[in-house]
Amino acid sequence: MSGSHDDARAQILGGIRRSLHRGELSGGPRQAVEARLAAPPRGPDVARARLAQPEKVELFCQWAEANNATVARVAAGDVPGEVTAYLARNNLPARAAMAPSPQLDGFDWAGQKMLSLRRGRGEGSDQVSITGAFAAIAETGTLVMASGPEHPVTLNLLPDTHIVVLREADIVGGYEDVWERLRARYGKDRMPRTVNTITGPSRTGDIEQAMELGAHGPRRMHIVVVRE
């Protein structure tokens, strides 16, 4: 597999070089590229997100609600109860597909006797999913999901209702903070296969300029922000 991957990569890069009418970089230009890759420059950020952590949390919650998500801020011990109560308030079944994440396993789900959980990837028949989040962006109220064995990407997309358990410490100011976190967590050349940025439930205004929720994914998003 590695050999075929390298061959395909070489073929693609060779095609790009031919279209640019040049060979491989060398000398100063190559050193400049390698230096940039080794220490990526930080892009611009937005002034409104340059805040102390409590204000970042507040700003994130405001923007998430402005983007049609619902938000509850609870203590860690109250997370399972809030999830169960949210399902009851919205007349949803008390069962969900949950990401097989050690972070989520740390909560006392067993104390919710009426809640049935299946850990694993999302299926077409699932109505509700529960996941964590790699990070959240105060600037826009956006959640950032990194795929992997502990977070199957199907949980973000298939169920009609997506419940996200988010730690306050994982709320950052802007997008540049997320890229730095990704590099620190995964390292060079080890990025997750998929990074989803999700701002509220799925929606579109393509048809007659009328906003429709649930067009390409969940029609409901509930974010449980865990106080720390």
Protein Blocks (a to p, Z undefined) as FASTA:
>chain_A
ZZmmmmmmmmmmmmmmmmnopacdehjllmmmmmmmmmccdddddfklmccfklmmmmmm
mmmmmnopacddddfklmmmmmmmmmmmnopafbddddfbfklmmpcfklmmmbccdedd
ddfklmbdcdddfbdcfknopacddedfklcfklmmmpmbdcddddfklpcfblmlmmmm
mmmmnoghiacfbdcddehjaddfkbgoiacehklmcfbdcdddddZZ
